[in-house]
């Protein structure tokens, strides 16, 4: 049975490093999703988001997106990324199967669609709202679908450089955040 592991990073660069680590464990690009609202990223290099059903044919994914066949680093990830406009979050750069789920369901237009997609990937609703808020605040969310591997090992690789969304959510609540994506 497939499991998903999600982590959030303050910067796209930190997320890219984590993605490189999981790739070295044999995780295919089609099983990695990334969404970023990191304002420090070079936006001029984004290309249009493209759904690639052929890449997922026979995987049971149903929907998916190509992240490009370029190996390693931010350039390879950016090659398949495109902009989604999510109210309350603004323009979010996204690629991968989770982004394709949003686009395929027409859910990219509402913040609740993002929360729903994250819940569908295995997060609790509270955690999904925390990840959405982290994304809104400039973070980068990475979700890895683990098909034939050790989810605990992938979690360990993603956690390096990630922040604890529950701890950060507590800080945001103390600043007035209500705990729900707007």
KOLBA-64685 format. One record per residue: x, y, z of N, C-alpha, C, O in turn; residue number from 1; residue in three letters. Coordinates in Angstrom, 3 decimals. Layout:
residues N
     n_c1     n_c2     n_c3    ca_c1    ca_c2    ca_c3     c_c1     c_c2     c_c3     o_c1     o_c2     o_c3  nr rest
        X        Y        Z        X        Y        Z        X        Y        Z        X        Y        Z NUM  ALA
...
This chain:
residues 182
     n_c1     n_c2     n_c3    ca_c1    ca_c2    ca_c3     c_c1     c_c2     c_c3     o_c1     o_c2     o_c3  nr rest
    0.834   -1.180    0.000    0.000    0.000    0.000    0.878    1.243    0.000    1.857    1.325    0.742   1  UNK
    0.517    2.211   -0.843    1.251    3.472   -0.897    1.011    4.277    0.369   -0.089    4.292    0.922   2  UNK
    2.068    4.946    0.814    1.974    5.893    1.911    2.597    7.187    1.451    3.465    7.191    0.579   3  UNK
    2.158    8.287    2.033    2.734    9.579    1.699    3.406   10.173    2.918    2.958    9.995    4.051   4  UNK
    4.493   10.882    2.660    5.244   11.574    3.701    5.340   13.030    3.266    5.717   13.317    2.130   5  UNK
    4.998   13.952    4.171    4.987   15.375    3.855    5.883   16.123    4.827    5.932   15.807    6.016   6  UNK
    6.589   17.117    4.308    7.433   17.986    5.124    7.334   19.400    4.576    6.959   19.608    3.422   7  UNK
    7.676   20.371    5.419    7.643   21.768    5.006    8.966   22.433    5.347    9.585   22.147    6.372   8  UNK
    9.378   23.321    4.465   10.682   23.968    4.557   10.515   25.479    4.455    9.583   25.969    3.818   9  UNK
   11.419   26.203    5.083   11.382   27.662    4.994   11.759   28.162    3.611   11.306   29.227    3.191  10  UNK
   12.587   27.401    2.895   13.046   27.841    1.578   12.922   26.711    0.565   12.928   25.529    0.908  11  UNK
   12.809   27.119   -0.693   12.808   26.138   -1.763   14.150   25.407   -1.826   14.196   24.214   -2.124  12  UNK
   15.237   26.123   -1.546   16.566   25.492   -1.592   16.655   24.331   -0.604   17.185   23.273   -0.944  13  UNK
   16.146   24.514    0.608   16.167   23.430    1.598   15.303   22.259    1.136   15.669   21.098    1.321  14  UNK
   14.153   22.570    0.535   13.277   21.514    0.019   13.957   20.760   -1.117   13.870   19.534   -1.196  15  UNK
   14.629   21.488   -1.988   15.327   20.868   -3.115   16.395   19.898   -2.624   16.565   18.819   -3.192  16  UNK
   17.109   20.276   -1.576   18.116   19.378   -1.003   17.473   18.101   -0.473   18.011   17.010   -0.658  17  UNK
   16.335   18.234    0.179   15.628   17.059    0.702   15.143   16.170   -0.444   15.215   14.944   -0.359  18  UNK
   14.655   16.786   -1.503   14.192   16.009   -2.657   15.357   15.249   -3.282   15.203   14.096   -3.685  19  UNK
   16.510   15.884   -3.364   17.688   15.182   -3.882   18.005   13.954   -3.030   18.367   12.905   -3.563  20  UNK
   17.871   14.081   -1.711   18.140   12.935   -0.822   17.163   11.790   -1.077   17.578   10.631   -1.122  21  UNK
   15.865   12.091   -1.245   14.913   10.997   -1.464   15.076   10.390   -2.851   14.817    9.201   -3.040  22  UNK
   15.498   11.185   -3.814   15.783   10.635   -5.147   16.913    9.613   -5.069   16.860    8.572   -5.724  23  UNK
   17.923    9.908   -4.277   19.044    8.959   -4.131   18.593    7.653   -3.485   19.289    6.642   -3.586  24  UNK
   17.454    7.660   -2.832   16.879    6.435   -2.247   16.048    5.672   -3.277   15.471    4.631   -2.963  25  UNK
   15.987    6.183   -4.493   15.264    5.492   -5.550   13.831    5.962   -5.757   13.093    5.343   -6.522  26  UNK
   13.421    7.031   -5.102   12.072    7.559   -5.301   12.029    8.260   -6.658   12.864    9.115   -6.953  27  UNK
   11.051    7.890   -7.473   10.912    8.461   -8.821   10.309    9.859   -8.750    9.553   10.176   -7.830  28  UNK
   10.652   10.692   -9.733   10.107   12.052   -9.809    8.582   12.053   -9.778    7.979   12.943   -9.179  29  UNK
    7.952   11.067  -10.413    6.490   11.035  -10.459    5.869   10.855   -9.077    4.669   11.073   -8.905  30  UNK
    6.668   10.462   -8.095    6.174   10.263   -6.738    6.527   11.412   -5.800    6.334   11.311   -4.588  31  UNK
    7.038   12.494   -6.355    7.411   13.662   -5.556    6.559   14.839   -6.004    6.446   15.123   -7.196  32  UNK
    5.962   15.521   -5.030    5.221   16.746   -5.303    5.844   17.874   -4.507    6.294   17.683   -3.377  33  UNK
    5.862   19.044   -5.106    6.403   20.221   -4.433    5.504   21.406   -4.734    5.099   21.625   -5.875  34  UNK
    5.198   22.169   -3.689    4.453   23.419   -3.819    5.227   24.471   -3.045    5.610   24.251   -1.897  35  UNK
    5.454   25.608   -3.673    6.269   26.630   -3.028    5.682   28.014   -3.199    5.134   28.366   -4.244  36  UNK
    5.815   28.783   -2.136    5.447   30.185   -2.137    6.656   30.988   -1.654    6.514   32.064   -1.073  37  UNK
    7.842   30.444   -1.908    9.099   31.064   -1.495    9.381   32.254   -2.402    9.683   32.080   -3.582  38  UNK
    9.286   33.440   -1.866    9.453   34.652   -2.666   10.895   34.885   -3.097   11.152   35.778   -3.904  39  UNK
   11.830   34.115   -2.588   13.234   34.287   -2.981   13.563   33.501   -4.242   14.648   33.656   -4.802  40  UNK
   12.635   32.654   -4.696   12.889   31.837   -5.884   12.927   32.712   -7.126   12.296   33.768   -7.168  41  UNK
   13.659   32.276   -8.128   13.732   32.970   -9.409   12.498   32.604  -10.225   12.435   31.521  -10.807  42  UNK
   11.534   33.488  -10.268   10.257   33.210  -10.919   10.355   33.175  -12.443    9.508   32.556  -13.088  43  UNK
   11.341   33.807  -13.027   11.424   33.867  -14.488   11.720   32.507  -15.117   11.553   32.346  -16.326  44  UNK
   12.149   31.537  -14.333   12.492   30.244  -14.907   11.334   29.253  -14.874   11.500   28.116  -15.316  45  UNK
   10.162   29.648  -14.362    9.030   28.733  -14.316    8.513   28.458  -15.713    8.486   29.340  -16.571  46  UNK
    8.112   27.239  -15.918    7.448   26.862  -17.161    6.023   26.500  -16.823    5.664   26.368  -15.653  47  UNK
    5.221   26.341  -17.839    3.831   25.968  -17.607    3.751   24.590  -16.988    4.488   23.675  -17.355  48  UNK
    2.850   24.465  -16.050    2.555   23.190  -15.422    1.960   22.275  -16.481    1.119   22.711  -17.267  49  UNK
    2.378   21.022  -16.516    1.807   20.111  -17.509    1.465   18.779  -16.871    2.272   18.179  -16.161  50  UNK
    0.274   18.344  -17.135   -0.189   17.036  -16.677    0.345   15.988  -17.638    0.297   16.184  -18.852  51  UNK
    0.850   14.885  -17.118    1.428   13.857  -17.966    0.878   12.498  -17.540    1.481   11.798  -16.726  52  UNK
   -0.275   12.137  -18.103   -0.893   10.865  -17.752   -0.023    9.689  -18.170   -0.004    8.665  -17.488  53  UNK
    0.692    9.817  -19.271    1.527    8.714  -19.750    2.597    8.349  -18.736    2.950    7.178  -18.597  54  UNK
    3.118    9.352  -18.019    4.160    9.084  -17.024    3.631    8.252  -15.871    4.388    7.533  -15.219  55  UNK
    2.320    8.348  -15.616    1.728    7.629  -14.503    0.951    6.394  -14.933    0.405    5.684  -14.089  56  UNK
    0.895    6.131  -16.223    0.124    5.003  -16.717    0.580    3.714  -16.038    1.768    3.395  -16.005  57  UNK
   -0.382    2.994  -15.506   -0.078    1.726  -14.862    0.405    1.856  -13.432    0.710    0.848  -12.794  58  UNK
    0.482    3.075  -12.910    0.962    3.226  -11.542   -0.174    3.294  -10.551    0.046    3.211   -9.342  59  UNK
   -1.406    3.447  -11.055   -2.543    3.579  -10.158   -2.683    4.987   -9.628   -3.505    5.229   -8.745  60  UNK
   -1.914    5.910  -10.134   -1.952    7.266   -9.619   -3.203    8.001  -10.063   -3.694    8.875   -9.347  61  UNK
   -3.726    7.660  -11.235   -4.916    8.335  -11.727   -4.593    9.690  -12.317   -4.911    9.946  -13.478  62  UNK
   -3.976   10.552  -11.554   -3.527   11.843  -12.067   -2.079   12.000  -11.667   -1.625   11.432  -10.674  63  UNK
   -1.365   12.774  -12.451    0.035   12.991  -12.130    0.588   14.093  -12.977   -0.066   14.561  -13.909  64  UNK
    1.775   14.510  -12.666    2.415   15.549  -13.458    3.878   15.221  -13.570    4.472   14.630  -12.669  65  UNK
    4.439   15.603  -14.664    5.860   15.370  -14.839    6.653   16.457  -14.152    6.265   17.625  -14.183  66  UNK
    7.737   16.094  -13.546    8.642   17.073  -12.971    9.882   17.162  -13.839   10.866   17.803  -13.472  67  UNK
    9.827   16.520  -14.983   10.970   16.559  -15.887   11.917   15.423  -15.592   11.952   14.895  -14.481  68  UNK
   12.671   15.057  -16.582   13.610   13.959  -16.419   14.994   14.458  -16.035   15.932   13.669  -15.917  69  UNK
   15.122   15.744  -15.844   16.416   16.302  -15.468   16.730   15.854  -14.049   15.925   16.050  -13.138  70  UNK
   17.885   15.261  -13.864   18.237   14.731  -12.544   18.855   15.809  -11.677   19.714   16.574  -12.114  71  UNK
   18.391   15.847  -10.425   19.046   16.643   -9.397   18.818   18.129   -9.431   18.687   18.739  -10.493  72  UNK
   18.774   18.703   -8.240   18.827   20.136   -8.067   17.569   20.896   -8.422   16.616   20.358   -8.985  73  UNK
   17.607   22.166   -8.071   16.462   23.044   -8.263   16.112   23.189   -9.736   14.932   23.298  -10.067  74  UNK
   17.075   23.194  -10.614   16.782   23.385  -12.039   15.889   22.273  -12.562   14.974   22.538  -13.342  75  UNK
   16.131   21.038  -12.151   15.305   19.929  -12.595   13.888   20.032  -12.082   12.942   19.721  -12.806  76  UNK
   13.727   20.464  -10.845   12.387   20.599  -10.293   11.647   21.757  -10.934   10.459   21.643  -11.235  77  UNK
   12.329   22.864  -11.144   11.681   24.026  -11.740   11.229   23.754  -13.161   10.291   24.391  -13.640  78  UNK
   11.873   22.829  -13.840   11.541   22.550  -15.234   10.093   22.124  -15.397    9.491   22.405  -16.433  79  UNK
    9.524   21.463  -14.421    8.152   21.005  -14.541    7.166   21.794  -13.706    6.012   21.389  -13.567  80  UNK
    7.598   22.909  -13.149    6.734   23.653  -12.246    5.950   24.721  -12.983    6.390   25.250  -14.004  81  UNK
    4.791   25.022  -12.450    3.958   26.088  -12.975    3.184   26.731  -11.855    3.201   26.250  -10.722  82  UNK
    2.510   27.807  -12.162    1.803   28.586  -11.171    0.363   28.123  -11.004   -0.345   27.890  -11.984  83  UNK
   -0.061   27.993   -9.748   -1.461   27.801   -9.394   -1.858   29.037   -8.597   -1.104   29.472   -7.726  84  UNK
   -3.003   29.598   -8.872   -3.496   30.732   -8.095   -4.471   30.198   -7.059   -5.532   29.677   -7.403  85  UNK
   -4.106   30.328   -5.795   -4.954   29.827   -4.717   -5.319   31.008   -3.827   -4.450   31.581   -3.170  86  UNK
   -6.613   31.379   -3.798   -7.023   32.503   -2.955   -6.582   32.300   -1.509   -6.695   31.205   -0.958  87  UNK
   -6.086   33.360   -0.913   -5.595   33.282    0.453   -4.139   32.884    0.525   -3.470   33.139    1.526  88  UNK
   -3.640   32.255   -0.537   -2.244   31.854   -0.580   -1.481   32.632   -1.639   -0.265   32.792   -1.540  89  UNK
   -2.186   33.113   -2.650   -1.540   33.801   -3.755   -1.017   32.803   -4.760   -1.421   31.641   -4.768  90  UNK
   -0.098   33.271   -5.626    0.451   32.353   -6.625    1.378   31.343   -5.957    2.309   31.712   -5.241  91  UNK
    1.115   30.095   -6.199    1.915   29.009   -5.640    2.512   28.240   -6.811    1.800   27.852   -7.737  92  UNK
    3.800   28.027   -6.763    4.478   27.247   -7.777    4.349   25.787   -7.369    4.619   25.424   -6.224  93  UNK
    3.932   24.952   -8.320    3.663   23.567   -7.960    4.003   22.618   -9.090    3.938   22.973  -10.267  94  UNK
    4.366   21.406   -8.709    4.593   20.325   -9.659    4.395   19.005   -8.939    4.535   18.920   -7.719  95  UNK
    4.072   17.989   -9.701    3.963   16.652   -9.135    2.532   16.166   -9.036    1.593   16.860   -9.427  96  UNK
    2.383   14.980   -8.513    1.092   14.308   -8.473    0.077   15.039   -7.603   -1.108   15.035   -7.934  97  UNK
    0.490   15.663   -6.509   -0.452   16.364   -5.648   -0.965   17.627   -6.351   -2.150   17.950   -6.267  98  UNK
   -0.080   18.328   -7.034   -0.491   19.507   -7.799   -1.440   19.095   -8.919   -2.411   19.798   -9.200  99  UNK
   -1.167   17.968   -9.552   -2.044   17.482  -10.618   -3.419   17.132  -10.065   -4.426   17.315  -10.748 100  UNK
   -3.468   16.635   -8.847   -4.743   16.347   -8.207   -5.543   17.634   -8.058   -6.743   17.657   -8.331 101  UNK
   -4.880   18.708   -7.624   -5.554   20.003   -7.492   -6.065   20.500   -8.833   -7.219   20.915   -8.945 102  UNK
   -5.218   20.462   -9.846   -5.595   20.945  -11.170   -6.678   20.064  -11.761   -7.661   20.575  -12.297 103  UNK
   -6.519   18.758  -11.676   -7.481   17.820  -12.247   -8.852   17.926  -11.618   -9.865   17.720  -12.287 104  UNK
   -8.892   18.247  -10.333  -10.165   18.373   -9.636  -10.725   19.781   -9.746  -11.823   20.056   -9.263 105  UNK
   -9.969   20.678  -10.382  -10.408   22.059  -10.462  -10.344   22.737   -9.115  -11.007   23.750   -8.892 106  UNK
   -9.553   22.186   -8.214   -9.516   22.670   -6.839   -8.456   23.725   -6.611   -8.335   24.238   -5.499 107  UNK
   -7.682   24.064   -7.633   -6.633   25.054   -7.447   -7.162   26.425   -7.134   -6.406   27.292   -6.695 108  UNK
   -8.460   26.651   -7.352   -9.030   27.963   -7.124   -9.445   28.234   -5.704   -9.827   29.361   -5.389 109  UNK
   -9.388   27.248   -4.830   -9.821   27.477   -3.460   -8.821   26.866   -2.501   -8.269   25.794   -2.748 110  UNK
   -8.598   27.578   -1.390   -7.652   27.082   -0.399   -8.105   25.743    0.161   -7.274   24.898    0.493 111  UNK
   -9.421   25.539    0.271   -9.945   24.276    0.772   -9.551   23.103   -0.106   -9.435   21.979    0.382 112  UNK
   -9.341   23.347   -1.402   -8.899   22.289   -2.301   -7.517   21.806   -1.936   -7.233   20.611   -2.011 113  UNK
   -6.655   22.723   -1.541   -5.311   22.364   -1.107   -5.378   21.536    0.164   -4.725   20.498    0.270 114  UNK
   -6.168   21.994    1.130   -6.312   21.249    2.385   -6.877   19.862    2.087   -6.405   18.867    2.638 115  UNK
   -7.884   19.792    1.222   -8.474   18.499    0.860   -7.474   17.569    0.207   -7.451   16.372    0.494 116  UNK
   -6.640   18.120   -0.681   -5.619   17.294   -1.334   -4.606   16.785   -0.316   -4.173   15.636   -0.390 117  UNK
   -4.231   17.632    0.627   -3.281   17.199    1.658   -3.896   16.138    2.570   -3.227   15.175    2.945 118  UNK
   -5.167   16.312    2.924   -5.859   15.297    3.726   -5.934   13.992    2.931   -5.726   12.912    3.483 119  UNK
   -6.231   14.097    1.641   -6.285   12.909    0.786   -4.954   12.191    0.679   -4.910   10.993    0.396 120  UNK
   -3.859   12.923    0.907   -2.539   12.292    0.858   -2.168   11.648    2.187   -1.109   11.031    2.306 121  UNK
   -3.037   11.787    3.191   -2.799   11.099    4.451   -2.592   11.977    5.665   -2.387   11.457    6.761 122  UNK
   -2.638   13.297    5.510   -2.470   14.186    6.661   -3.781   14.344    7.411   -4.855   14.176    6.832 123  UNK
   -3.699   14.668    8.701   -4.902   15.035    9.435   -5.349   16.405    8.953   -4.551   17.149    8.382 124  UNK
   -6.597   16.744    9.173   -7.096   18.045    8.734   -6.344   19.185    9.421   -6.013   20.180    8.776 125  UNK
   -6.071   19.051   10.717   -5.319   20.094   11.423   -3.927   20.275   10.831   -3.486   21.403   10.612 126  UNK
   -3.234   19.169   10.572   -1.906   19.267    9.960   -1.987   19.888    8.575   -1.147   20.712    8.212 127  UNK
   -3.001   19.495    7.793   -3.156   20.039    6.439   -3.328   21.553    6.486   -2.754   22.267    5.663 128  UNK
   -4.109   22.047    7.436   -4.267   23.498    7.586   -2.939   24.148    7.977   -2.629   25.249    7.524 129  UNK
   -2.164   23.473    8.812   -0.845   23.998    9.180    0.097   24.086    7.983    0.806   25.079    7.818 130  UNK
    0.104   23.054    7.153    0.945   23.079    5.954    0.480   24.178    4.992    1.303   24.878    4.401 131  UNK
   -0.843   24.328    4.839   -1.368   25.387    3.965   -0.962   26.764    4.486   -0.604   27.640    3.699 132  UNK
   -1.014   26.961    5.791   -0.596   28.239    6.367    0.900   28.461    6.178    1.331   29.575    5.881 133  UNK
    1.688   27.411    6.349    3.128   27.523    6.108    3.423   27.889    4.670    4.324   28.683    4.398 134  UNK
    2.674   27.319    3.753    2.817   27.653    2.340    2.443   29.117    2.111    3.139   29.835    1.393 135  UNK
    1.348   29.555    2.721    0.916   30.940    2.592    1.993   31.901    3.108    2.166   32.994    2.570 136  UNK
    2.699   31.492    4.133    3.722   32.335    4.748    5.085   32.216    4.064    6.089   32.672    4.610 137  UNK
    5.129   31.618    2.891    6.360   31.602    2.112    7.135   30.305    2.132    8.268   30.262    1.651 138  UNK
    6.562   29.249    2.673    7.260   27.980    2.756    7.153   27.137    1.501    6.511   27.522    0.524 139  UNK
    7.789   25.990    1.548    7.753   25.015    0.465    7.358   23.667    1.052    7.998   23.176    1.982 140  UNK
    6.304   23.073    0.507    5.779   21.791    0.978    6.193   20.707   -0.011    6.025   20.854   -1.222 141  UNK
    6.736   19.619    0.522    7.119   18.466   -0.293    6.341   17.260    0.214    6.336   16.968    1.410 142  UNK
    5.683   16.562   -0.709    4.978   15.326   -0.376    5.527   14.222   -1.262    5.568   14.347   -2.485 143  UNK
    5.947   13.141   -0.624    6.531   12.009   -1.345    5.618   10.805   -1.172    5.261   10.432   -0.055 144  UNK
    5.250   10.209   -2.286    4.474    8.978   -2.289    5.471    7.833   -2.215    6.327    7.691   -3.089 145  UNK
    5.361    7.019   -1.175    6.286    5.895   -0.978    5.562    4.626   -1.403    4.642    4.159   -0.732 146  UNK
    6.001    4.076   -2.542    5.351    2.893   -3.104    6.016    1.608   -2.618    5.349    0.717   -2.091 147  UNK
    7.290    1.521   -2.792    8.041    0.319   -2.427    9.261    0.741   -1.631   10.385    0.709   -2.134 148  UNK
    9.044    1.119   -0.437   10.172    1.569    0.358    9.772    1.720    1.800    8.714    1.263    2.233 149  UNK
   10.631    2.360    2.517   10.466    2.526    3.951   10.022    3.956    4.240   10.838    4.875    4.172 150  UNK
    8.738    4.163    4.564    8.263    5.517    4.835    9.026    6.201    5.970    9.233    7.414    5.934 151  UNK
    9.447    5.430    6.979   10.203    6.025    8.088   11.544    6.569    7.597   11.996    7.616    8.060 152  UNK
   12.172    5.871    6.674   13.446    6.338    6.108   13.225    7.609    5.282   14.014    8.550    5.367 153  UNK
   12.170    7.634    4.498   11.866    8.822    3.699   11.541    9.988    4.629   11.974   11.111    4.373 154  UNK
   10.796    9.748    5.691   10.492   10.776    6.693   11.792   11.344    7.261   11.937   12.560    7.391 155  UNK
   12.726   10.472    7.597   14.018   10.900    8.154   14.763   11.799    7.160   15.334   12.817    7.551 156  UNK
   14.756   11.428    5.895   15.449   12.215    4.870   14.775   13.568    4.647   15.455   14.575    4.447 157  UNK
   13.443   13.596    4.679   12.729   14.858    4.492   12.849   15.767    5.710   12.918   16.989    5.575 158  UNK
   12.873   15.175    6.888   12.909   15.994    8.102   14.195   16.805    8.232   14.215   17.842    8.895 159  UNK
   15.263   16.334    7.602   16.521   17.080    7.650   16.331   18.391    6.891   16.170   18.393    5.670 160  UNK
   16.352   19.492    7.615   16.164   20.808    7.008   14.728   21.300    7.037   14.469   22.459    6.711 161  UNK
   13.786   20.441    7.421   12.375   20.837    7.505   12.093   21.421    8.885   12.884   21.259    9.815 162  UNK
   10.966   22.097    9.004   10.554   22.538   10.330    9.330   21.765   10.780    8.590   21.216    9.964 163  UNK
    9.126   21.731   12.093    7.995   21.022   12.688    6.750   21.885   12.525    6.634   22.936   13.155 164  UNK
    5.828   21.450   11.689    4.641   22.244   11.391    3.771   22.429   12.631    3.108   23.458   12.757 165  UNK
    3.754   21.471   13.541    2.942   21.606   14.753    3.501   22.692   15.672    2.744   23.493   16.222 166  UNK
    4.821   22.719   15.838    5.429   23.774   16.650    5.200   25.140   16.022    4.855   26.097   16.715 167  UNK
    5.391   25.231   14.721    5.212   26.506   14.026    3.747   26.944   14.102    3.461   28.131   14.256 168  UNK
    2.825   25.991   13.995    1.397   26.324   14.088    1.055   26.929   15.446    0.241   27.848   15.539 169  UNK
    1.680   26.409   16.488    1.455   26.973   17.834    1.907   28.431   17.889    1.224   29.275   18.469 170  UNK
    3.049   28.723   17.290    3.545   30.097   17.245    2.566   30.979   16.483    2.242   32.079   16.930 171  UNK
    2.092   30.497   15.329    1.144   31.275   14.531   -0.151   31.523   15.298   -0.731   32.605   15.212 172  UNK
   -0.603   30.514   16.051   -1.827   30.700   16.860   -1.605   31.793   17.894   -2.496   32.608   18.135 173  UNK
   -0.425   31.820   18.509   -0.138   32.859   19.504   -0.099   34.255   18.876   -0.240   35.263   19.567 174  UNK
    0.094   34.294   17.559    0.100   35.564   16.822   -1.285   35.915   16.278   -1.450   36.958   15.645 175  UNK
   -2.281   35.058   16.517   -3.639   35.364   16.080   -4.200   34.498   14.979   -5.370   34.645   14.625 176  UNK
   -3.394   33.585   14.416   -3.915   32.685   13.388   -4.963   31.783   14.025   -4.772   31.294   15.138 177  UNK
   -6.070   31.562   13.319   -7.193   30.793   13.863   -7.057   29.282   13.674   -7.886   28.527   14.181 178  UNK
   -6.034   28.831   12.961   -5.852   27.387   12.802   -6.520   26.792   11.584   -6.579   25.572   11.435 179  UNK
   -7.020   27.643   10.717   -7.672   27.178    9.503   -7.198   28.022    8.334   -6.974   29.225    8.470 180  UNK
   -7.046   27.374    7.175   -6.689   28.109    5.972   -7.843   29.021    5.604   -9.007   28.633    5.705 181  UNK
   -7.521   30.234    5.177   -8.589   31.167    4.818   -9.030   30.995    3.399   -9.924   31.706    2.940 182  UNK
